[in-house]
């Protein structure tokens, strides 16, 4: 469905195989016959009439081949008259006396007409085949380019570029009107300052369901039938490609929604259980203390109060994890990267976890003079507390938990190794998924969010996190980039002591 | 203290108000409470309290705005309360003139300690410096620019001393990265926390018993630093 109708049928570069315009081609055809007569003139006494007839067929063939069917026919008619005028007695008249000559003339005319028609048709067919092939090639190029493109902006660019090339336009602007966050357009050949003006040709990109966009074309010459046919095919292909992108996007969206729905369900299941257990402990302790029926020994009182405080902290950590997870999920996790001292983060996390770590031996291998590292202190500290908390949960009592840090190229590599049982290879990647728990769900508490939060935080920092069964124990690895936007920290120089 | 110090609580959560009123009253404080920012400011004008405890999430206005409006006319110490993970808000409140912050949920001992520091500062008055500041084994003679550790002189560079001086002059209070950078380096707009990390590290190596577990210059994650003069090693 072309936006605007095309008016004339002037041929464009490829189709322009005739070197001359219409009138000139016909004049040339007549000229070629005249030329033949002029060349033959000196040889006339030596040539028999039959040979001359045959020689006159040559300019007719040549005219048809070079300039087309009608010039060929015109050449035939011209040859008929010239032959009659110069070579049939009485000479220099158009009268014919002898019947044989008349028959010769008539046959000559018929032969030349049929010949030029046949050659002309064959020539047209070749031309048509060539232009079809050219069209097919251009279409193929466009389709091949679209197949590998999955984003609407790239498709728009490619379409603009190829339309510009194929049709020799001054400028092409492709606007995508899908329900994207922002609509955009790709302009090919933007140096041309004419995109401000009204375009000479507008093509709507329409798919089965909706309008996907439009092509605006600036070109002084009008479009031929062939060209507008090709342009239409272009727009259909582009509409299809854009529709494919749109459908893929809505499919992704649907999948995401489904996932977040599943997330909510498992979250509710897991959370209601996880929140209730500390609440139950708090409620039981508080109501016992308040009941007044028992005269509590001070040590028991202390015990109950300690339970309340611990469980409150537990609840607080739980809520913090949930919040963090929802931030990571919704993409609202905003890093506040500063140049931080990694030692400090590790130390501060281990101090925070000292209560949980009381039944394990913590060992920290930090190299001296670690460089500053661009991190969000609070979040990286949380990665450590989550990994330590995970290690404490699964590793047997009185076994060591070892934190090892080393630099590795542009990254800082951290390992947290514990003596928990090896994890089957097929689970190794999935333990970082939300709510993924391998076994002993009854033995171990937690929301199943800790590791996936670690993953979210590390990836937001541009690092990687993975787990590995090693001879020395089960190991979490993660890496963090040592540079911020490719740069190292700028440290002021101050070497002079007082 | 003959008169009980007056604390103004600005918080809209009845549970928190109820708990804090009971606890603070039991600790010999007088309590007034307001449930909106506007009400809080009006009450502070009517009867200036000794300390203001301000929740950052209020129904009518942003707690940071409350700090800003209070600071236009008053130097009453303000302790802000906020939930975890809102470092940005805490830093904004501190940079607007709040004196300290606490993250909910907090232990009551922490709150009482912060109130005591705030009261001490308001008694001394801002800017009036003690000539000698002590923190554990460290003694800083502000006038003579001499720092000693266990009575042995510690040699500091110019910037190290400037940094220590600024931290110690505001002892026991949290100082944001930006405040320190502005005061010590004169960097008012830039965010060169790396300078701080390096110089704080150097100071710790010179002053702390165990630089890995600092007791004097404490890190407030994501916010800044605090110069700790209390002896407790917790």
Interface residues (C-beta under 8 A of the other chain):
Chain A: X309 X312 X316 X320 X323 X324 X336 X338 X339 X340 X341 X343 X344 X347 X348 X351 X372 X376 X377 X378 X381 X489 X490 X491 X492 X494 X496 X497 X498
Chain B: X84 X85 X87 X88 X105 X107 X155 X156 X157 X158 X159 X161 X177 X185 X191 X192 X193 X194 X195 X197 X198 X201 X212 X213 X219 X221 X222
